Amino acid sequence: MRRNGCLYIYRHESDFAGAAAGRSLRAELGVHQEVLTAEQVAGLEPRLADIEARGLYFPDSINVSDPKAMLARLAAAATARGVQLLRANVASLSAEASGVRLSGPGLGITARTVVIAAGARSRALATQAGDRIPLETERGYHLEFPTDTPLLNRPVCPIDLGFYMTPMDGRLRIAGTVELGGLVAPPNPRRLALLDRGVRQFFPELGRPSSEWLGFRPSLPDSRPVIGRSRRSPGVVHAFGHGHLGLTLAPITARLVADLIAGRGDPVYYQAFAPDRFSV
Ligand SMILES: Cc1cc2nc3c(=O)[nH]c(=O)nc-3n(C[C@H](O)[C@H](O)[C@H](O)COP(=O)(O)OP(=O)(O)OC[C@H]3O[C@@H](n4cnc5c(N)ncnc54)[C@H](O)[C@@H]3O)c2cc1C
């Protein structure tokens, strides 16, 4: 985890003026943010010296240099503490007197407690637990370009283009956009082309991308996750729907889920995330 902040850049004064309400709200909430001149932006990010842009700097932001490597470390740490990892596709979930039954190809287990944390694919499992949750997916894309040396020192978001340029281990990742297109439709090449054209405004020398990706943000109508026990199947705990911030929010959700299962969760923390809040 790199603790070197993140940077918004505003190439048009109207965009900066239009974001005033966001800045006031963050200030009210105690978020550390600093408005930067174009010179200060260039000081933080020398490769952007030719870009005439005002900046908004968040010094407390943290970024992950390689999420896959981070997950592998988490898995290794859990395994070392006695957690058994089993990879399988859960096709069906049913609450029975003996517990919650999970089955799928090569899988058949009954558990006292099951946590549904299947991201954008959680809806079908939640439905089988008896909960109708209006989970949708906000699809997003990324492109990665191999880099010998980092082009940037921290994630940078050109606000007018709506994506992040993030230096990762050995590559620059360009990620963003929101597409309401469900789980089945194929990737839209125009979205990837948009990212490609956008990043070349800053780094025209980039070669061909080394990876293209379509991801599924699990999103709910009120932008809050669902964290709590199923009413219909009390052996099921829901933990999904973190939208644009699932990586950021995962640790606190894990704490809430662990406390809930251990019976020490303070109900006040769960109200806003109740699985039945959408029921009419
Ligand atoms: C372009 C883009 C940029 C993003 N940037 C950020 C960011 O900067 N910061 C941030 O915090 N978040 C970001 N996000 C959001 C973040 O990726 C998600 O919120 C997060 O991945 C959700 O985590 P999750 O564990 O709930 O779901 P996922 O990461 O989707 O994991 C769900 C897991 O469940 C498994 N699964 C699904 N169905 C089944 C089944 N039936 N049986 C067994 N396993 C199953 C899947 O294989 C997967 O491993 C971004 C998303 C996108 C698309």
Ligand as a Chemical Component Dictionary entry (heavy atoms), coordinates in Angstrom:
data_LIG
# 
_chem_comp.id                   LIG 
_chem_comp.type                 NON-POLYMER 
_chem_comp.pdbx_formal_charge   0 
_chem_comp.three_letter_code    LIG 
# 
loop_
_chem_comp_atom.comp_id 
_chem_comp_atom.atom_id 
_chem_comp_atom.alt_atom_id 
_chem_comp_atom.type_symbol 
_chem_comp_atom.charge 
_chem_comp_atom.model_Cartn_x 
_chem_comp_atom.model_Cartn_y 
_chem_comp_atom.model_Cartn_z 
_chem_comp_atom.pdbx_ordinal 
LIG C1  C1  C 0 -13.035 0.279   -13.381 1  
LIG C2  C2  C 0 -13.214 0.104   -11.905 2  
LIG C3  C3  C 0 -12.445 0.863   -11.020 3  
LIG C4  C4  C 0 -12.602 0.708   -9.645  4  
LIG N1  N1  N 0 -11.819 1.459   -8.803  5  
LIG C5  C5  C 0 -11.954 1.307   -7.462  6  
LIG C6  C6  C 0 -11.142 2.059   -6.571  7  
LIG O1  O1  O 0 -10.298 2.849   -6.979  8  
LIG N2  N2  N 0 -11.316 1.880   -5.238  9  
LIG C7  C7  C 0 -12.251 1.022   -4.730  10 
LIG O2  O2  O 0 -12.369 0.915   -3.498  11 
LIG N3  N3  N 0 -13.040 0.288   -5.550  12 
LIG C8  C8  C 0 -12.916 0.418   -6.903  13 
LIG N4  N4  N 0 -13.725 -0.299  -7.751  14 
LIG C9  C9  C 0 -14.840 -1.077  -7.169  15 
LIG C10 C10 C 0 -14.414 -2.412  -6.666  16 
LIG O3  O3  O 0 -13.739 -3.102  -7.684  17 
LIG C11 C11 C 0 -15.662 -3.206  -6.219  18 
LIG O4  O4  O 0 -16.461 -2.438  -5.367  19 
LIG C12 C12 C 0 -15.196 -4.448  -5.494  20 
LIG O5  O5  O 0 -14.478 -5.286  -6.356  21 
LIG C13 C13 C 0 -16.362 -5.236  -4.919  22 
LIG O6  O6  O 0 -15.789 -6.243  -4.132  23 
LIG P1  P1  P 0 -16.553 -7.571  -3.822  24 
LIG O7  O7  O 0 -15.613 -8.446  -3.061  25 
LIG O8  O8  O 0 -17.890 -7.253  -3.247  26 
LIG O9  O9  O 0 -16.846 -8.209  -5.272  27 
LIG P2  P2  P 0 -15.823 -8.776  -6.320  28 
LIG O10 O10 O 0 -14.510 -8.116  -6.234  29 
LIG O11 O11 O 0 -16.561 -8.760  -7.632  30 
LIG O12 O12 O 0 -15.614 -10.276 -5.839  31 
LIG C14 C14 C 0 -16.674 -11.182 -5.853  32 
LIG C15 C15 C 0 -16.109 -12.583 -5.871  33 
LIG O13 O13 O 0 -17.184 -13.507 -5.773  34 
LIG C16 C16 C 0 -16.986 -14.541 -6.719  35 
LIG N5  N5  N 0 -18.305 -15.095 -7.085  36 
LIG C17 C17 C 0 -19.315 -14.482 -7.740  37 
LIG N6  N6  N 0 -20.371 -15.330 -7.868  38 
LIG C18 C18 C 0 -20.007 -16.491 -7.306  39 
LIG C19 C19 C 0 -20.662 -17.747 -7.129  40 
LIG N7  N7  N 0 -21.915 -17.972 -7.552  41 
LIG N8  N8  N 0 -19.983 -18.734 -6.509  42 
LIG C20 C20 C 0 -18.712 -18.546 -6.055  43 
LIG N9  N9  N 0 -18.045 -17.362 -6.169  44 
LIG C21 C21 C 0 -18.689 -16.354 -6.798  45 
LIG C22 C22 C 0 -16.294 -13.871 -7.893  46 
LIG O14 O14 O 0 -15.607 -14.829 -8.652  47 
LIG C23 C23 C 0 -15.359 -12.905 -7.157  48 
LIG O15 O15 O 0 -14.160 -13.532 -6.821  49 
LIG C24 C24 C 0 -13.563 -0.196  -9.135  50 
LIG C25 C25 C 0 -14.324 -0.975  -10.013 51 
LIG C26 C26 C 0 -14.148 -0.835  -11.389 52 
LIG C27 C27 C 0 -14.984 -1.681  -12.314 53 
# 
loop_
_chem_comp_bond.comp_id 
_chem_comp_bond.atom_id_1 
_chem_comp_bond.atom_id_2 
_chem_comp_bond.value_order 
_chem_comp_bond.pdbx_ordinal 
LIG C1  C2  SING 1  
LIG C2  C3  SING 2  
LIG C2  C26 DOUB 3  
LIG C3  C4  DOUB 4  
LIG C4  N1  SING 5  
LIG C4  C24 SING 6  
LIG N1  C5  DOUB 7  
LIG C5  C6  SING 8  
LIG C5  C8  SING 9  
LIG C6  O1  DOUB 10 
LIG C6  N2  SING 11 
LIG N2  C7  SING 12 
LIG C7  O2  DOUB 13 
LIG C7  N3  SING 14 
LIG N3  C8  DOUB 15 
LIG C8  N4  SING 16 
LIG N4  C9  SING 17 
LIG N4  C24 SING 18 
LIG C9  C10 SING 19 
LIG C10 O3  SING 20 
LIG C10 C11 SING 21 
LIG C11 O4  SING 22 
LIG C11 C12 SING 23 
LIG C12 O5  SING 24 
LIG C12 C13 SING 25 
LIG C13 O6  SING 26 
LIG O6  P1  SING 27 
LIG P1  O7  DOUB 28 
LIG P1  O8  SING 29 
LIG P1  O9  SING 30 
LIG O9  P2  SING 31 
LIG P2  O10 DOUB 32 
LIG P2  O11 SING 33 
LIG P2  O12 SING 34 
LIG O12 C14 SING 35 
LIG C14 C15 SING 36 
LIG C15 O13 SING 37 
LIG C15 C23 SING 38 
LIG O13 C16 SING 39 
LIG C16 N5  SING 40 
LIG C16 C22 SING 41 
LIG N5  C17 SING 42 
LIG N5  C21 SING 43 
LIG C17 N6  DOUB 44 
LIG N6  C18 SING 45 
LIG C18 C19 SING 46 
LIG C18 C21 DOUB 47 
LIG C19 N7  SING 48 
LIG C19 N8  DOUB 49 
LIG N8  C20 SING 50 
LIG C20 N9  DOUB 51 
LIG N9  C21 SING 52 
LIG C22 O14 SING 53 
LIG C22 C23 SING 54 
LIG C23 O15 SING 55 
LIG C24 C25 DOUB 56 
LIG C25 C26 SING 57 
LIG C26 C27 SING 58 
# 
